[in-house]
Amino acid sequence: MSSETTQNEQILRKRIDFINDLGVVGERRLIGLVSSAIDSRLIEPDASGQHGLGAKIAGTSGTGKSHTLECCKKVQDLSSFVSISTASQKSIVYQEDSWKNKAVIFAEALNLQRKSDSDLVYHLRTLLSEGVVTHHVTTKVGGEFVTKSQTIEGPISLITTTTVESLESQLESRLVTISPDESSQQTKLILQKTAKIAANGSAADNAERIKAWQNFHRDLKPARIVIPFAEKVVKAIVSGVSLPIPARRSFKQLLDLVKAVTIFYQAQRKSDESGQIVAEIADYHMAYQILSENFEEGISSQSDASRERLDFIMKSGNPLKINDMMQEFGISKNGVSKFLKRFVKDGFVKWCNSDGQPFETDTALKKAKYAGRAFIAARSAGTQSSATLLPNAYEITGDEAWKDGGELTQQYDLALD
């Protein structure tokens, strides 16, 4: 791959484009996540103990999960993978080859689908989260029992495919889940692409281009990444919002994805005095495009009933009375008051008068409630029902070039939609 291509600011988009050229129809967000998860094997852990990403491609049989994964693998350095179809419970700690900076590919996740814990799942998730697994075993040496240890070192990244809804719960919580497009329109596009390949064959230059991409990935080096704007991102996430425990892992996954993008762009990024590669806002913007939807889903703590009630308030064009919600959901005044108290505390909704204006004092609000003149409304009309939206690059920097349609926004647009 030429130095001109290596230094191209749109190289991440070009990788997605090429994987589409290899026969994957659409699925650009899926390609972006899987490819970046593979790259994350090169992230050197920092003081927080962060390691590579885990990604799960979930969908019904025949949706192209394995095909997309295989095409993503084709452009990578093939020596960077450990591929597993099935494994015994302690096979990870007894294997002899190094897994350091490897992407572990677990096809169809057959051994990971147990609802109860197992040695295999425990070792795999520990290696993903902590970067090392040490297993102690008692054996007889010279007539005496001694304890020996077996150690397998990471860091690793993990990518698996499955047709089941969820894997073992603790492993599941460590994975970013993404599903292929199962729409009828996508099926039509796949059939058309299949027919085109059958009629015309593959592009003649694919082998040469694949080799160039493999060489590019082979030149990527393990590195420790620093994200100087991380505190600005988290400030926007936590501002005025009550967050559930899953937010802790979701935020680490976001940071790991930013780091994976920086690893991919390492030839274009600067290093600090300690030799750490410094992530740029562009890396966050690209990670934001790939992960924002999954972040929203992973961080949500609302039950189905709560989301339904919150959506009703958010989508209402006018302030609502408690009686409006009692009639809509068929629940008591006390029941409405309970979920409204939580929504107000979490910053989703506000108490207001009939014009949508907030009350100046708590005393004024109490009087209005007693007189039946207190209304409820979304804090920002027409917003989504989650107050945990990730900030975009413009909100972090204030730079006009990162606004929708701005120069930098277009320059680093991955065209995922």
Secondary structure, DSSP 8 states (H G I E B T S, - for coil): --HHHHT-TTHHHHHHHHHHHTT--S-HHHHHHHHHHHHGGGB---TT-----EEEEE--TTSSHHHHHHHHHHTS-GGGEEEES---TTHHHH--S--TTEEEEEGGGGGG--SS--HHHHHHHHHHHHSEEEEEEEEEETTEEEEEEEEEE--EEEEEEESSS--SHHHHTTSEEE-----HHHHHHHHHHHHHHHHH-S-TTHHHHHHHHHHHHHT---B-EE-TTHHHHHHHHHTT----THHHHHHHHHHHHHHHHHHHTGGGS-B-TTS-EE--HHHHHHHHHHHHHHHHHHH----HHHHHHHHHHHH-SS-B-HHHHHHHHT--HHHHHHHHHHHHHTTSEEEE-TTS---SSHHHHHHHHHHT--EEEESSTT--S-S-----HHHHH--GGGSTT-HHHHHT-----
